[in-house]
């Protein structure tokens, strides 16, 4: 039996359910598999909040109608990943204060994730054993069983630029290796940041750093979150004994004209925030121009590839 059997338990009664937050945007078939995988992932009762950024496929609404533990929470539009997570946290905060949900932790996950047996319980064990863990993340596996590099170092200017310039033509370059920090995906360790695809978060740490930075519409919000946790004295811990499956990039691949510029905008914001001084203005200008040029080239290449396939 896991040592987290009775969090928030009052007077011998049942434990308050663990809140699971997922951001939906026309998730299609993935959402069903996500919800169906939850019972095998934890012995805990859970409540799933779907922070919906404007789905048009009707799938999230149907899931909420069919399951009393699933809540459909419209955000009012496509406000981005971090903004939607914050909206769900705002919705949950009164329930946390009333003891209606677990007051210590909540889980953030993409809806295209499938949890392997016991994975959420393993994450709970991991975070409870590490008092300074602000967040813990699982081993994310590809279809072939290989590990996605989901626990990485926070990129600096040198590794970021080197990765941006060389990853497409020399995937094994040292800058990309440092950027992905993928030397060890088998052992528990502290990381600079963890993938937002699946993240068990300590409420106290989330509140202390102010949640996600909503200026990041897409990409890098998890890097920024992990970096701010570290700066506040918390840790991000990779827990490979918890394992999940993730359909990487299925949505991003369909919308590259939006996702490629968004990725580069977020990369610039991240570095600009950390190099804010007047004397660093030339560096910010070089970063902005380089990322814009790279984004244009990638978008053009993706368009040509799509036309050839058509």
VOBA-1610 file (N, C-alpha, C; in pm, whole numbers, padded with zeros to 5 digits, always signed):
BEGIN
Unk+00085-00120+00000Unk+00000+00000+00000Unk+00088+00124+00000Unk+00049+00224-00075Unk+00128+00345-00085Unk+00117+00426+00044Unk+00225+00501+00072Unk+00226+00579+00194Unk+00140+00703+00186Unk+00080+00730+00070Unk-00006+00848+00055Unk-00154+00811+00060Unk-00186+00704+00134Unk-00324+00657+00133Unk-00423+00757+00192Unk-00381+00840+00286Unk-00478+00921+00358Unk-00449+01070+00361Unk-00403+01131+00253Unk-00383+01275+00257Unk-00516+01346+00272Unk-00516+01451+00356Unk-00637+01531+00379Unk-00748+01452+00447Unk-00718+01336+00499Unk-00822+01254+00560Unk-00862+01315+00695Unk-00989+01328+00716Unk-01041+01388+00838Unk-01118+01283+00918Unk-01074+01259+01042Unk-01149+01172+01130Unk-01171+01033+01077Unk-01075+00980+01000Unk-01088+00844+00950Unk-01174+00834+00826Unk-01224+00947+00774Unk-01306+00943+00654Unk-01223+00927+00528Unk-01288+00922+00413Unk-01215+00905+00287Unk-01128+01026+00255Unk-01019+01001+00185Unk-00930+01109+00145Unk-00999+01198+00042Unk-00967+01327+00048Unk-01020+01419-00053Unk-00961+01382-00188Unk-01038+01395-00295Unk-00988+01354-00426Unk-00873+01442-00474Unk-00788+01382-00552Unk-00678+01454-00616Unk-00732+01523-00740Unk-00704+01651-00754Unk-00748+01725-00873Unk-00649+01703-00987Unk-00704+01674-01104Unk-00624+01658-01226Unk-00670+01765-01324Unk-00577+01843-01372Unk-00607+01954-01463Unk-00552+01920-01600Unk-00636+01929-01702Unk-00590+01912-01839Unk-00647+02023-01924Unk-00569+02068-02021Unk-00612+02174-02112Unk-00658+02109-02241Unk-00784+02135-02279Unk-00839+02074-02400Unk-00858+02177-02510Unk-00834+02132-02631Unk-00855+02214-02751Unk-00885+02117-02865Unk-01012+02075-02872Unk-01055+01973-02967Unk-00965+01849-02959Unk-00964+01780-02845Unk-00869+01671-02824Unk-00900+01542-02899Unk-01022+01529-02954Unk-01056+01410-03031Unk-01047+01282-02951Unk-00998+01177-03016Unk-00994+01043-02955Unk-00902+01035-02834Unk-00805+01125-02824Unk-00707+01115-02716Unk-00771+01130-02578Unk-00872+01215-02567Unk-00929+01242-02436Unk-00990+01116-02374Unk-01056+01036-02453Unk-01116+00913-02401Unk-01011+00819-02344Unk-00900+00802-02417Unk-00794+00714-02368Unk-00731+00771-02241Unk-00717+00902-02235Unk-00663+00968-02116Unk-00749+00938-01994Unk-00879+00961-02005Unk-00969+00939-01891Unk-00977+00792-01852Unk-00976+00704-01951Unk-00986+00561-01922Unk-00861+00508-01852Unk-00748+00577-01867Unk-00624+00530-01805Unk-00611+00572-01659Unk-00694+00665-01613Unk-00679+00717-01477Unk-00705+00613-01367Unk-00811+00532-01375Unk-00838+00438-01264Unk-00723+00343-01234Unk-00650+00300-01337Unk-00539+00208-01313Unk-00414+00280-01264Unk-00412+00412-01274Unk-00292+00488-01240Unk-00284+00524-01092Unk-00398+00520-01022Unk-00398+00558-00880Unk-00513+00490-00807Unk-00491+00464-00680Unk-00597+00412-00595Unk-00683+00525-00541Unk-00640+00649-00561Unk-00709+00766-00509Unk-00833+00799-00592Unk-00932+00860-00528Unk-01039+00923-00604Unk-00982+01049-00670Unk-01028+01079-00790Unk-00979+01196-00861Unk-01097+01275-00917Unk-01074+01403-00938Unk-01166+01486-01013Unk-01086+01553-01124Unk-01136+01545-01245Unk-01063+01596-01361Unk-01127+01726-01410Unk-01047+01831-01416Unk-01093+01961-01464Unk-01039+01980-01605Unk-01127+01993-01701Unk-01087+02020-01839Unk-01098+02170-01862Unk-00984+02238-01859Unk-00981+02381-01890Unk-00983+02392-02042Unk-01098+02429-02096Unk-01117+02419-02241Unk-01092+02553-02308Unk-01001+02551-02405Unk-00960+02672-02476Unk-01034+02693-02608Unk-01156+02643-02616Unk-01236+02668-02737Unk-01251+02549-02828Unk-01269+02430-02771Unk-01288+02311-02853Unk-01411+02324-02942Unk-01400+02266-03060Unk-01513+02267-03154Unk-01559+02126-03188Unk-01494+02023-03132Unk-01531+01886-03167Unk-01635+01826-03073Unk-01671+01897-02965Unk-01772+01847-02873Unk-01725+01738-02780Unk-01601+01695-02792Unk-01551+01583-02712Unk-01543+01617-02563Unk-01488+01732-02522Unk-01482+01761-02378Unk-01620+01771-02313Unk-01715+01835-02382Unk-01850+01848-02327Unk-01914+01710-02307Unk-01893+01622-02406Unk-01950+01488-02395Unk-01888+01411-02280Unk-01757+01427-02260Unk-01690+01357-02151Unk-01744+01401-02016Unk-01770+01530-02002Unk-01824+01582-01876Unk-01967+01532-01852Unk-02045+01520-01959Unk-02183+01469-01943Unk-02184+01323-01901Unk-02086+01249-01948Unk-02085+01104-01925Unk-02017+01062-01796Unk-01947+01156-01728Unk-01869+01119-01611Unk-01885+01227-01504Unk-01938+01190-01390Unk-01965+01288-01284Unk-01838+01342-01220Unk-01723+01279-01242Unk-01597+01327-01184Unk-01517+01411-01283Unk-01578+01444-01396Unk-01512+01525-01498Unk-01586+01657-01510Unk-01514+01767-01505Unk-01573+01901-01509Unk-01526+01973-01635Unk-01622+02026-01710Unk-01592+02106-01828Unk-01585+02252-01786Unk-01468+02314-01804Unk-01446+02451-01759Unk-01402+02537-01877Unk-01495+02605-01945Unk-01455+02693-02056Unk-01372+02810-02005Unk-01264+02840-02075Unk-01178+02951-02035Unk-01217+03082-02102Unk-01310+03074-02199Unk-01353+03194-02267Unk-01285+03218-02400Unk-01197+03130-02440Unk-01124+03145-02565Unk-00992+03074-02558Unk-00914+03084-02664Unk-00784+03017-02666Unk-00682+03106-02595Unk-00673+03092-02464Unk-00590+03180-02383Unk-00451+03123-02357Unk-00420+03013-02421Unk-00288+02954-02404Unk-00286+02848-02295Unk-00177+02770-02294Unk-00167+02658-02200Unk-00155+02707-02056Unk-00060+02795-02030Unk-00040+02843-01894Unk-00160+02917-01840Unk-00222+02999-01925Unk-00341+03071-01882Unk-00454+02978-01845Unk-00469+02868-01920Unk-00575+02772-01891Unk-00547+02697-01760Unk-00421+02662-01735Unk-00387+02597-01609Unk-00418+02690-01492Unk-00383+02818-01507Unk-00413+02914-01400Unk-00563+02929-01379Unk-00640+02926-01488Unk-00785+02937-01476Unk-00841+02819-01396Unk-00788+02700-01424Unk-00832+02582-01349Unk-00792+02592-01202Unk-00671+02643-01176Unk-00628+02661-01037Unk-00718+02760-00964Unk-00758+02867-01033Unk-00851+02964-00972Unk-00984+02899-00939Unk-01030+02812-01028Unk-01155+02740-01005Unk-01143+02646-00885Unk-01026+02582-00871Unk-01007+02482-00766Unk-00974+02543-00629Unk-00925+02665-00627Unk-00876+02723-00502Unk-00981+02723-00391Unk-01105+02764-00415Unk-01205+02758-00306Unk-01231+02615-00258Unk-01226+02518-00349Unk-01246+02379-00309Unk-01128+02329-00226Unk-01010+02375-00259Unk-00893+02339-00179Unk-00907+02395-00038Unk-00946+02521-00028Unk-00960+02585+00103Unk-01069+02519+00187Unk-01170+02465+00121Unk-01279+02398+00191Unk-01249+02251+00221Unk-01133+02201+00177Unk-01097+02062+00200Unk-01170+01963+00110Unk-01226+02014-00001Unk-01301+01927-00091Unk-01211+01854-00190Unk-01089+01903-00206Unk-00989+01834-00289Unk-00860+01829-00208Unk-00766+01750-00254Unk-00636+01740-00188Unk-00574+01880-00180Unk-00538+01922-00060Unk-00486+02057-00040Unk-00335+02065-00058Unk-00271+01952-00082Unk-00125+01951-00094Unk-00077+01949-00238Unk-00143+01871-00323Unk-00092+01849-00458Unk-00205+01851-00560Unk-00170+01882-00685Unk-00260+01859-00797Unk-00176+01821-00919Unk-00239+01754-01012Unk-00170+01700-01129Unk-00208+01779-01253Unk-00108+01814-01331Unk-00127+01880-01460Unk-00090+01779-01568Unk-00173+01766-01671Unk-00142+01669-01776Unk-00205+01711-01908Unk-00136+01679-02016Unk-00195+01693-02148Unk-00304+01587-02166Unk-00405+01615-02248Unk-00510+01515-02269Unk-00470+01404-02365Unk-00352+01413-02425Unk-00305+01306-02515Unk-00208+01212-02444Unk-00212+01215-02312Unk-00132+01125-02229Unk-00214+01002-02192Unk-00147+00889-02180Unk-00207+00770-02121Unk-00120+00727-02004Unk-00182+00712-01887Unk-00109+00676-01765Unk-00094+00525-01757Unk+00027+00480-01730Unk+00051+00339-01710Unk+00016+00303-01565Unk-00008+00175-01536Unk-00055+00135-01402Unk+00033+00187-01289Unk-00031+00249-01190Unk+00038+00297-01072Unk+00118+00424-01089Unk+00113+00485-01207Unk+00202+00597-01235Unk+00173+00719-01147Unk+00046+00751-01124Unk+00014+00867-01040Unk+00052+00840-00895Unk+00028+00718-00848Unk+00068+00683-00712Unk+00220+00694-00694Unk+00295+00654-00797Unk+00441+00666-00789Unk+00483+00813-00780Unk+00415+00899-00853Unk+00445+01042-00845Unk+00414+01097-00707Unk+00302+01054-00650Unk+00267+01099-00515Unk+00370+01051-00412Unk+00413+00927-00424Unk+00517+00876-00334Unk+00644+00960-00347Unk+00678+00992-00471Unk+00800+01066-00498Unk+00796+01205-00436Unk+00689+01279-00458Unk+00683+01416-00408Unk+00673+01420-00256Unk+00607+01322-00197Unk+00596+01319-00051Unk+00728+01285+00016Unk+00817+01220-00056Unk+00948+01185+00001Unk+01049+01298-00014Unk+01012+01404-00085Unk+01103+01516-00112Unk+01037+01646-00067Unk+01063+01691+00055Unk+00992+01809+00109Unk+01011+01936+00028Unk+01123+01948-00047Unk+01146+02070-00125Unk+01111+02050-00272Unk+01042+01942-00303Unk+00998+01921-00441Unk+00876+02008-00469Unk+00891+02107-00556Unk+00777+02186-00598Unk+00698+02117-00706Unk+00767+02030-00782Unk+00701+01955-00888Unk+00781+01828-00914Unk+00711+01723-00955Unk+00777+01599-00997Unk+00715+01556-01129Unk+00797+01489-01209Unk+00749+01446-01340Unk+00787+01302-01368Unk+00711+01232-01453Unk+00734+01091-01481Unk+00828+01071-01600Unk+00864+00948-01623Unk+00929+00907-01746Unk+00822+00906-01855Unk+00844+00980-01961Unk+00749+00988-02072Unk+00801+00899-02184Unk+00724+00800-02221Unk+00771+00702-02317Unk+00708+00720-02454Unk+00791+00700-02556Unk+00746+00700-02694Unk+00682+00564-02725Unk+00627+00552-02845Unk+00561+00428-02884Unk+00656+00308-02881Unk+00787+00332-02906Unk+00883+00222-02907Unk+00943+00193-02770Unk+00893+00262-02666Unk+00942+00240-02530Unk+01058+00328-02491Unk+01114+00402-02584Unk+01225+00492-02551Unk+01173+00612-02473Unk+01263+00672-02397Unk+01224+00784-02311Unk+01238+00917-02384Unk+01134+00998-02375Unk+01142+01135-02424Unk+01220+01217-02321Unk+01311+01305-02364Unk+01392+01382-02268Unk+01309+01490-02199Unk+01235+01450-02098Unk+01138+01539-02033Unk+01193+01608-01909Unk+01317+01576-01870Unk+01380+01640-01754Unk+01509+01703-01802Unk+01512+01834-01809Unk+01622+01901-01877Unk+01683+02013-01793Unk+01799+02057-01839Unk+01861+02175-01780Unk+01793+02300-01836Unk+01793+02406-01757Unk+01740+02533-01805Unk+01836+02588-01910Unk+01788+02620-02031Unk+01880+02664-02136Unk+01936+02803-02109Unk+02066+02818-02135Unk+02123+02952-02133Unk+02135+03002-02275Unk+02190+03119-02293Unk+02197+03179-02427Unk+02281+03092-02520Unk+02394+03042-02472Unk+02486+02967-02557Unk+02422+02836-02603Unk+02369+02757-02508Unk+02309+02629-02547Unk+02184+02652-02631Unk+02107+02757-02598Unk+01986+02784-02675Unk+02016+02819-02820Unk+02113+02906-02842Unk+02149+02946-02979Unk+02209+02828-03054Unk+02301+02756-02989Unk+02363+02642-03055Unk+02260+02537-03096Unk+02166+02509-03005Unk+02059+02413-03037Unk+01974+02463-03153Unk+01939+02591-03150Unk+01853+02646-03255Unk+01919+02639-03392Unk+02049+02667-03398Unk+02118+02672-03526Unk+02155+02534-03580Unk+02185+02439-03492Unk+02245+02314-03536Unk+02156+02191-03527Unk+02047+02198-03447Unk+01970+02076-03422Unk+01914+02014-03549Unk+01877+02098-03646Unk+01818+02045-03768Unk+01915+01975-03860Unk+02044+02015-03854Unk+02143+01958-03945Unk+02242+01866-03874Unk+02253+01880-03742Unk+02345+01797-03663Unk+02278+01766-03529Unk+02185+01668-03527Unk+02107+01642-03406Unk+02191+01607-03284Unk+02309+01549-03305Unk+02390+01508-03192Unk+02490+01612-03145Unk+02472+01736-03187Unk+02568+01840-03149Unk+02567+01863-02998Unk+02679+01909-02941Unk+02688+01922-02794Unk+02590+02024-02736Unk+02551+02125-02816Unk+02456+02225-02765Unk+02318+02163-02746Unk+02275+02082-02842Unk+02146+02015-02831Unk+02146+01914-02717Unk+02258+01842-02700Unk+02267+01747-02589Unk+02255+01819-02455Unk+02323+01934-02445Unk+02313+02011-02320Unk+02173+02069-02303Unk+02109+02111-02413Unk+01975+02168-02408Unk+01874+02064-02361Unk+01888+01942-02413Unk+01794+01836-02375Unk+01832+01768-02244Unk+01959+01776-02207Unk+02004+01719-02080Unk+01952+01576-02063Unk+01969+01495-02170Unk+01907+01363-02174Unk+02005+01250-02145Unk+02111+01278-02070Unk+02210+01174-02045Unk+02156+01063-01955Unk+02062+01096-01867Unk+02012+00996-01772Unk+01860+01009-01760Unk+01789+00919-01823Unk+01643+00918-01814Unk+01595+00793-01740Unk+01684+00732-01663Unk+01651+00609-01591Unk+01654+00624-01440Unk+01715+00732-01389Unk+01732+00747-01245Unk+01668+00875-01194Unk+01619+00867-01073Unk+01560+00983-01007Unk+01667+01090-00990Unk+01632+01215-01023Unk+01729+01323-01013Unk+01659+01457-01015Unk+01731+01560-00973Unk+01683+01697-00980Unk+01711+01749-01121Unk+01612+01815-01180Unk+01626+01873-01313Unk+01602+02023-01306Unk+01646+02092-01409Unk+01619+02235-01416Unk+01472+02264-01440Unk+01411+02177-01524Unk+01267+02189-01550Unk+01216+02056-01601Unk+01085+02038-01589Unk+01018+01915-01630Unk+00910+01945-01732Unk+00888+01853-01821Unk+00787+01872-01925Unk+00648+01894-01865Unk+00579+01996-01915Unk+00443+02024-01872Unk+00342+01923-01923Unk+00386+01825-02002Unk+00294+01721-02050Unk+00235+01643-01934Unk+00311+01630-01824Unk+00261+01564-01704Unk+00346+01609-01587Unk+00281+01670-01489Unk+00353+01736-01381Unk+00267+01731-01255Unk+00317+01666-01151Unk+00250+01670-01021Unk+00309+01788-00944Unk+00223+01881-00904Unk+00267+02008-00849Unk+00225+02019-00703Unk+00313+02076-00622Unk+00280+02106-00484Unk+00208+02241-00481Unk+00088+02245-00423Unk+00010+02367-00420Unk+00090+02483-00360Unk+00161+02459-00251Unk+00235+02565-00184Unk+00336+02629-00278Unk+00408+02547-00355Unk+00508+02599-00448Unk+00441+02674-00563Unk+00332+02618-00615Unk+00259+02682-00724Unk+00213+02821-00683Unk+00158+02832-00563Unk+00109+02961-00515Unk+00225+03058-00492Unk+00336+03008-00440Unk+00448+03096-00409Unk+00504+03163-00534Unk+00512+03089-00645Unk+00570+03147-00767Unk+00465+03211-00857Unk+00338+03206-00816Unk+00233+03270-00893Unk+00183+03192-01012Unk+00199+03059-01008Unk+00150+02976-01118Unk+00230+02995-01244Unk+00165+02975-01357Unk+00232+02988-01487Unk+00229+03133-01534Unk+00330+03170-01609Unk+00337+03303-01669Unk+00250+03304-01793Unk+00141+03379-01790Unk+00043+03376-01898Unk+00088+03450-02022Unk+00203+03515-02018Unk+00256+03577-02139Unk+00302+03473-02240Unk+00330+03351-02193Unk+00368+03243-02284Unk+00240+03179-02337Unk+00210+03203-02462Unk+00089+03145-02519Unk+00106+02995-02541Unk+00222+02957-02590Unk+00249+02817-02622Unk+00401+02796-02618Unk+00446+02691-02554Unk+00586+02654-02541Unk+00659+02739-02438Unk+00756+02676-02374Unk+00848+02739-02279Unk+00784+02776-02146Unk+00650+02765-02134Unk+00590+02798-02006Unk+00634+02701-01898Unk+00661+02575-01936Unk+00709+02478-01837Unk+00855+02503-01802Unk+00935+02549-01900Unk+01074+02585-01872Unk+01078+02703-01774Unk+00997+02805-01804Unk+00990+02922-01717Unk+00942+02884-01577Unk+00841+02798-01570Unk+00787+02756-01441Unk+00893+02683-01358Unk+00964+02590-01422Unk+01069+02517-01351Unk+01181+02608-01305Unk+01219+02702-01388Unk+01325+02795-01351Unk+01283+02883-01233Unk+01158+02928-01233Unk+01110+03012-01122Unk+01096+02932-00994Unk+01061+02804-01005Unk+01060+02719-00886Unk+01199+02711-00824Unk+01299+02688-00909Unk+01436+02678-00859Unk+01480+02808-00794Unk+01449+02921-00857Unk+01489+03050-00802Unk+01420+03077-00667Unk+01304+03016-00646Unk+01232+03033-00519Unk+01272+02930-00414Unk+01368+02844-00447Unk+01418+02748-00350Unk+01353+02611-00356Unk+01268+02587-00457Unk+01205+02456-00474Unk+01285+02372-00573Unk+01250+02245-00585Unk+01317+02156-00678Unk+01216+02095-00774Unk+01264+02065-00894Unk+01188+01987-00992Unk+01257+01851-01001Unk+01183+01745-00969Unk+01245+01613-00957Unk+01186+01516-01058Unk+01274+01454-01134Unk+01237+01352-01231Unk+01224+01218-01160Unk+01108+01152-01174Unk+01077+01026-01105Unk+01045+00918-01208Unk+01146+00848-01260Unk+01123+00756-01371Unk+01046+00630-01335Unk+01030+00604-01204Unk+00948+00487-01168Unk+00802+00508-01205Unk+00762+00634-01224Unk+00629+00665-01278Unk+00641+00675-01429Unk+00558+00602-01501Unk+00571+00597-01647Unk+00438+00628-01713Unk+00446+00709-01820Unk+00328+00742-01898Unk+00363+00730-02046Unk+00259+00725-02128Unk+00274+00731-02274Unk+00221+00865-02321Unk+00286+00922-02421Unk+00244+01053-02472Unk+00254+01053-02624Unk+00147+01094-02690Unk+00147+01107-02836Unk+00210+01242-02869Unk+00342+01243-02884Unk+00416+01367-02897Unk+00383+01441-03026Unk+00345+01567-03010Unk+00341+01659-03123Unk+00232+01639-03225Unk+00130+01555-03196Unk+00028+01532-03298Unk-00046+01660-03334Unk-00072+01745-03235Unk-00142+01870-03261Unk-00050+01973-03323Unk+00072+01984-03268Unk+00166+02082-03320Unk+00199+02055-03466Unk+00209+01928-03504Unk+00242+01895-03641Unk+00133+01939-03738Unk+00008+01944-03693Unk-00102+01983-03779Unk-00114+02134-03793Unk-00052+02208-03703Unk-00069+02353-03701Unk+00066+02423-03698Unk+00160+02379-03784Unk+00297+02430-03776Unk+00305+02579-03806Unk+00213+02633-03885Unk+00218+02776-03915Unk+00194+02860-03789Unk+00125+02803-03692Unk+00103+02872-03565Unk+00209+02832-03463Unk+00240+02703-03456Unk+00327+02655-03348Unk+00472+02695-03365Unk+00522+02699-03489Unk+00663+02736-03509Unk+00691+02880-03465Unk+00612+02980-03512Unk+00636+03116-03462Unk+00614+03128-03311Unk+00516+03055-03257Unk+00491+03061-03113Unk+00610+03010-03035Unk+00673+02904-03084Unk+00790+02850-03016Unk+00903+02952-03011Unk+00927+03018-03122Unk+01036+03115-03126Unk+01003+03240-03045Unk+00878+03281-03045Unk+00839+03396-02962Unk+00862+03364-02814Unk+00828+03243-02774Unk+00845+03205-02634Unk+00992+03194-02597Unk+01073+03140-02689Unk+01216+03129-02663Unk+01277+03267-02644Unk+01235+03364-02726Unk+01286+03500-02710Unk+01241+03559-02577Unk+01116+03542-02541Unk+01066+03599-02415Unk+01144+03543-02296Unk+01169+03413-02299Unk+01239+03350-02188Unk+01377+03412-02168Unk+01453+03425-02276Unk+01588+03480-02264Unk+01584+03631-02239Unk+01490+03701-02299Unk+01481+03846-02278Unk+01449+03877-02133Unk+01364+03799-02071Unk+01330+03820-01930Unk+01453+03805-01840Unk+01545+03718-01883Unk+01662+03691-01801Unk+01783+03775-01841Unk+01765+03860-01940Unk+01869+03955-01982Unk+01801+04091-02004Unk+01751+04153-01895Unk+01663+04269-01909Unk+01732+04405-01912Unk+01863+04408-01889Unk+01927+04537-01867Unk+01956+04610-01999Unk+01973+04739-01990Unk+01996+04821-02107Unk+02121+04775-02182Unk+02226+04742-02107Unk+02350+04702-02174Unk+02338+04567-02245Unk+02229+04493-02216Unk+02205+04366-02283Unk+02114+04379-02404Unk+02077+04502-02439Unk+01988+04525-02553Unk+02044+04469-02684Unk+02174+04483-02713Unk+02225+04421-02837Unk+02205+04270-02842Unk+02223+04204-02727Unk+02201+04059-02722Unk+02055+04027-02751Unk+01964+04103-02693Unk+01821+04079-02718Unk+01788+04100-02866Unk+01849+04201-02927Unk+01823+04227-03069Unk+01872+04113-03157Unk+01991+04061-03126Unk+02045+03949-03204Unk+01956+03826-03187Unk+01912+03799-03065Unk+01824+03686-03040Unk+01694+03700-03118Unk+01635+03819-03114Unk+01506+03841-03181Unk+01520+03820-03331Unk+01623+03879-03391Unk+01641+03866-03536Unk+01671+03722-03575Unk+01756+03655-03497Unk+01791+03518-03530Unk+01673+03423-03520Unk+01594+03439-03416Unk+01478+03352-03398Unk+01370+03379-03501Unk+01350+03505-03537Unk+01253+03538-03642Unk+01296+03476-03775Unk+01425+03486-03808Unk+01474+03430-03934Unk+01460+03278-03934Unk+01494+03215-03821Unk+01483+03070-03814Unk+01337+03027-03823Unk+01248+03100-03756Unk+01106+03067-03761Unk+01051+03079-03902Unk+01091+03183-03973Unk+01045+03201-04112Unk+01093+03086-04199Unk+01221+03047-04183Unk+01276+02939-04263Unk+01205+02807-04234Unk+01177+02780-04108Unk+01110+02655-04072Unk+00967+02652-04126Unk+00896+02764-04116Unk+00759+02770-04166Unk+00757+02749-04317Unk+00852+02813-04387Unk+00861+02799-04532Unk+00890+02655-04571Unk+00982+02592-04499Unk+01017+02453-04528Unk+00897+02361-04503Unk+00824+02384-04393Unk+00707+02301-04362Unk+00600+02317-04469Unk+00580+02439-04520Unk+00480+02463-04624Unk+00517+02391-04753Unk+00644+02398-04789Unk+00690+02330-04912Unk+00677+02179-04898Unk+00710+02127-04782Unk+00698+01983-04758Unk+00553+01939-04768Unk+00462+02018-04713Unk+00319+01984-04717Unk+00269+01987-04861Unk+00315+02084-04940Unk+00269+02092-05080Unk+00321+01972-05159Unk+00445+01931-05133Unk+00500+01815-05206Unk+00421+01688-05171Unk+00387+01672-05042Unk+00308+01556-05002Unk+00170+01557-05064Unk+00111+01677-05075Unk-00022+01688-05136Unk-00019+01654-05284
//
